[in-house]
């Protein structure tokens, strides 16, 4: 019943949300690296995964948004994989086989505005009857600022935010997420920028930078067609406080076990086509976004590349993690 309840919740938000503005990246292939949007995903798979994402938006425009990110997440195992009978140890936050760790390095650039930082994540995974429930917490430290020489004012009035050479600030923030998944489905909720960038220092600008809270809802279900193919619809909803929300719906078809293609639609009026494959432990994906607004006449579209390496197939291949 919980699966159906979460599906209804996601559908409700999907019907009642409209998107106009974009302030954070909304990747076309979010289902390939859900850890970017929900810290509880760190270590959810029984593999160590390294991801590299590059999203170039509105190619052809000077100063168009660019997003680049590298991440790694893994579950931590102990030498003893037998279940523990002592109920007091069931919720031990340091219990190795229930712990997931993750890290990210990212850089974003919007014309003269740039944002670079790193993320450290702790996740705790609980086994339910036929699924797993995870909780995750991330600490984020980043450097945010403007390159004043790239700014052209339309009038003679000076802008205090851009005065001086050092407009950059260091910002500390926090993310939290909950993630539920089973053999054929996943769903999750997370909130980013919990403190709304209250902790910041540095720079000569008098004004502070503020990044508002963002709530993410995600979900998906896998429909098996045969032993080597399936169809997977997924949805990602981004709810920005005091701003318009965004909705991304994705339909993926995987065939011959290691190949897939699909379509995605963003309510920012973008239609995406994507394809990818996996060879051994290596994954390569590409997507092309076609803008349905008049901006398409002046742009070559948006492009996303995703590369991943999956290390290990089961816990026996994680001996190097036993020291944790």
Buried (B, 14 or more C-beta within 10 A) or exposed (E): EEBEEBBEBBEEBBEEBEBEEBBBBBBBBBBBBBBBBBBBBBBBBBBBBBBBBBBBBBEEEEEBBBBBBBBBBBBBBBEEEEEEEEEEEEEEEEBBBBBBBBBBBBBBBBBBBBBBBBBBBBBBBEEEEEBBBBBBBBBBEBBBBBBBEEBEEEEEEEEEBBEEEEBBBBBBBBBBBBBBBBEBBBBBBBBBBBBEBEEBEEBEBEEEBEBBBBBBBBBBBBEEEEEEBBBBBBBBBBBBEEBBBBBBBBEBBBBEEEBBBBBBBBBBBBBBBBBBBBEEBEBEBBBBBEBEEEEBEEBEBBBBBBBBBBBBEEBEBBEEBEEE
